[in-house]
Amino acid sequence: MPGTFIITKTPKGFYRFSLNAANHQTILTSQNYATLQNCRDGIISNQKNALVPIEDLTLRNVKEITNPKFSVYLDKAGQYRYRLVASNGQNIAAPEDGYSSKSGVMNGIRSIGRTAPDAVIDESALATT
């Protein structure tokens, strides 16, 4: 069973998507989009960029990578996080929660690479809004 991009509408009228793995675990969440078409375009961008290189900002000597890329960093709470950065420099996805270990965040990124390119799009939640 493939992964699924699930599009929802926020209470304020924005659109956003989450990528769920085949086991239904959410592995990334998008930013808010003003239109449904922009949200769909964001999904296409995530599918296209799911296998980009990783820039690890937690290292002392960071090897800078040009966009598109995953950027791994430590948040203010000491949790590992990533940003998926498109070729135009825009952050297009991030996890909802931080990871307690670097191996966890790297596994999350690998999961996106396995799941996003072939994930189906589910807009059924929009029918109820």
C-alpha positions as CSV (number, residue, x, y, z in Angstrom):
1,M,0.0,0.0,0.0
2,P,1.5,3.4,-1.0
3,G,1.7,6.4,1.2
4,T,-0.9,9.2,1.1
5,F,-0.8,12.9,0.9
6,I,-3.9,14.1,2.8
7,I,-5.2,17.6,2.0
8,T,-7.2,19.3,4.7
9,K,-8.6,22.8,5.2
10,T,-7.7,24.7,8.4
11,P,-10.4,26.6,10.4
12,K,-9.0,29.9,9.0
13,G,-9.6,28.6,5.4
14,F,-6.1,27.7,4.4
15,Y,-5.1,24.4,2.8
16,R,-2.4,22.1,4.0
17,F,-1.3,18.5,3.5
18,S,0.4,15.8,5.5
19,L,2.2,12.8,4.2
20,N,1.3,9.6,5.8
21,A,3.4,6.4,5.4
22,A,1.7,3.1,4.5
23,N,1.4,2.5,8.3
24,H,-0.7,5.8,8.6
25,Q,2.1,7.5,10.6
26,T,2.4,11.2,9.6
27,I,6.0,11.8,8.4
28,L,5.7,15.4,7.2
29,T,3.3,18.4,7.3
30,S,3.2,21.3,4.9
31,Q,2.9,25.0,5.4
32,N,-0.5,26.7,4.9
33,Y,-1.5,27.5,1.4
34,A,-4.0,30.1,0.4
35,T,-5.5,28.0,-2.5
36,L,-6.2,24.4,-3.1
37,Q,-4.2,24.5,-6.3
38,N,-1.1,25.9,-4.5
39,C,-1.5,23.1,-2.0
40,R,-1.6,20.5,-4.9
41,D,1.5,22.2,-6.4
42,G,3.2,21.9,-3.0
43,I,2.6,18.1,-3.1
44,I,4.1,17.9,-6.5
45,S,7.1,19.8,-5.3
46,N,7.5,17.4,-2.3
47,Q,7.3,14.4,-4.6
48,K,9.9,15.9,-6.9
49,N,12.2,16.9,-4.1
50,A,11.9,13.8,-1.9
51,L,15.3,12.4,-2.8
52,V,17.4,15.6,-2.5
53,P,20.7,15.8,-0.6
54,I,20.9,16.4,3.2
55,E,22.7,19.4,4.7
56,D,23.5,18.7,8.3
57,L,23.6,21.9,10.3
58,T,24.4,20.0,13.5
59,L,28.0,19.3,12.4
60,R,30.9,21.6,13.3
61,N,32.0,21.8,9.7
62,V,28.8,22.1,7.7
63,K,29.1,21.1,4.0
64,E,26.8,23.6,2.4
65,I,24.5,22.2,-0.2
66,T,22.6,24.3,-2.7
67,N,18.8,24.0,-2.9
68,P,16.8,21.8,-3.2
69,K,17.8,20.0,0.0
70,F,16.8,18.7,3.4
71,S,18.3,20.9,6.1
72,V,18.8,19.1,9.5
73,Y,19.1,21.2,12.6
74,L,18.6,21.3,16.3
75,D,15.6,23.4,17.6
76,K,15.5,25.5,20.7
77,A,14.3,22.4,22.8
78,G,17.3,20.4,21.6
79,Q,15.2,18.2,19.3
80,Y,16.4,17.3,15.8
81,R,14.3,18.6,12.9
82,Y,14.5,19.0,9.2
83,R,13.2,21.4,6.6
84,L,12.6,20.4,3.0
85,V,13.8,23.5,1.0
86,A,12.8,23.9,-2.6
87,S,15.1,25.1,-5.3
88,N,13.7,28.6,-4.8
89,G,14.7,28.6,-1.2
90,Q,11.2,28.2,0.2
91,N,10.6,25.8,3.1
92,I,8.0,23.4,1.8
93,A,7.8,20.8,4.5
94,A,8.8,20.0,8.1
95,P,7.9,17.4,10.7
96,E,5.2,18.2,13.3
97,D,7.4,17.0,16.1
98,G,11.1,17.0,16.7
99,Y,13.2,13.9,16.9
100,S,15.2,12.9,20.0
101,S,18.1,11.6,18.0
102,K,19.9,12.3,14.8
103,S,19.3,8.7,13.6
104,G,15.6,9.3,14.1
105,V,15.5,12.5,11.9
106,M,17.6,10.8,9.2
107,N,15.2,7.8,9.2
108,G,12.3,10.3,8.9
109,I,14.0,11.8,5.8
110,R,14.6,8.4,4.3
111,S,11.0,7.5,4.9
112,I,9.9,10.6,2.9
113,G,12.2,9.5,0.1
114,R,10.6,6.1,0.0
115,T,7.0,7.3,0.4
116,A,6.5,10.7,-1.3
117,P,7.3,10.0,-5.0
118,D,4.5,7.4,-5.4
119,A,2.1,8.6,-2.7
120,V,-1.5,9.1,-3.7
121,I,-3.4,12.3,-3.0
122,D,-6.5,12.1,-0.8
123,E,-8.8,15.2,-0.8
124,S,-11.8,13.4,0.8
125,A,-11.5,15.5,4.0
126,L,-12.3,18.6,2.0
127,A,-15.8,17.2,1.3
128,T,-16.7,17.7,4.9
129,T,-15.5,21.3,5.2
